[in-house]
Amino acid sequence: MESARGIGPKLNLYPNGEGDFHVHSASSYIASGGYEAADGKLILTDEFSDEPQDIYTFEIADNKLIFLADESAEVWDYGPGTVADGMVLVYDEELTEWYMADDLD
């Protein structure tokens, strides 16, 4: 079994209101820009995407973030571990990063 941290999506949120989102380790692109939390959702705006800017939306549920594909930019499928609708990300306090909740089979 491979660790989800090795191949799954990763979301970094920084105190200055900036963040980055890596949808899969096989992808060379990392969405990067500002984020805001409001109305039970966290929205990261990719400031380097074409206009209009891409956004990635997560539902905030306790100490978890749930990816909302219907409210986010299209994500290419890189195989197992690619972020998908409803995927739960959990916070790793030691690394200060969000990771896919479960290990992959």
Summary of the structure (lengths in Angstrom):
residues: 105
radius of gyration: 12.7
end to end distance: 5.3
largest distance: 39.5
contacts: 286
relative contact order: 0.26
helix: 7%
strand: 44%
